[in-house]
């Protein structure tokens, strides 16, 4: 009995304990299933968010590409017409005295034409379809040359403070793009300031890695030159900051802005392998920081300050190739006015005939890039076979990937952006001819 009783006690004691262990296992398995389900749901949610983000980025990329194609499609013809308008207006303007009423009318016409040209240039810039001529620049030196221009843009109510950093260094960029970025950023800052205010322009340096800009997936770690533009304006909320680089997005009243200023800046920064960040809160102004790769080597080639005296006339012979007759006639008049002998050709075939048959020396080929029969690069190659050593200056209202690799001109290739003025043409022709003799 004792043994049986003891056994029963043991049975009664062990049985519930065994059942409790089984419950623990069941509970643990249930918890594991719940955790697994939660992780699976989290993974699905993250994957969906990533898909939505990628879809949004693709849509934005497609939108930019579509606008870029549109901009490129209209820019060539539009800039051809603007060149004729501005060139003839400039020519006629020189025949009027300053006190003549017609003088002011022509000035207004030129201003309107230039604003139209600027708008086209902005479209090409944000679409990254501008042909650029990057140089190694000392950033402080380059910016200091733009301060006078920026002061005129800002007006008397805005105080512009310039703080050059001693360690800012050099960058590889087209000098005109520095002007474009600063003009757009300071105008944006000016419009954000109600009444009297201050804009601070600073330069410096920074070493970037993933910790510095964690949301930049394509960030290349290294040393960067920093350009900072800060203002005492009204600031922006987070929703606005998410959209400020979108083309045609603007918070200004209808008719007061195109929505291309910051999109232009974004396009230029991206084209030059840089990054741009904005820091702002409503009522506390805004800070835009541009990061451009610092150039360790290379001699700075700062652009000439405005007003620097250079010899812009010449006596060389220019083979001019332009299929738009009105533009060809205008360019011919301009070149002859500058002292050059001009051989005009309205087609590639005509240019090749002149290159073969002309008895004298031809120093420069000035050719349009986009033409019906043959593009400008091919014209240059064929003309150079007949005239070894001839210099070449391309001109176009569109940047022509025919002569530019990813929008960047090869070293030694000279480019004249349409629309151009007499002074702009004169400077580019002298630059292309250089000082050396050509055969």
ABEGO torsion letter per residue (X at the ends): XAAAAAAAAAAAAAAAAAAAAAAAAAAAAAAAAAAAAAAAAAAAAAAAAAAAAAAAAAAAAAAAAAAAAAAAAAAAAAAAAAAAAAAAAAAAAAABBAABAAAAAAAAAAAAAAAAAAAAAAAAAAAGABBBBBBBBBAAAAAAAAAAAAAAAAEAABBBBBBBBAAAEBBBBBAAAAAAAAAAAAAAAAAABBEBBBBBBBBBBBBBBAAABAABAABBBEBBBBBBBBBABAEBBAAAAAAAABBGBBABBBGABAGAAAAAAAAAAAAAGBBBBBBBBBGAEBBBBBBBBBBABEBBBBBBBBGBBBBABBABBBBBBBABAAAAAAAAAAAAAAGBBBBBBABAAAAAAAAAABABBBABBBBBABBAABBAAAAAAAAAAABBGBBBBBBBABAGAAABBGGBBBBGBBBBBOBBBAAAAAAAAAAAAEABBBX
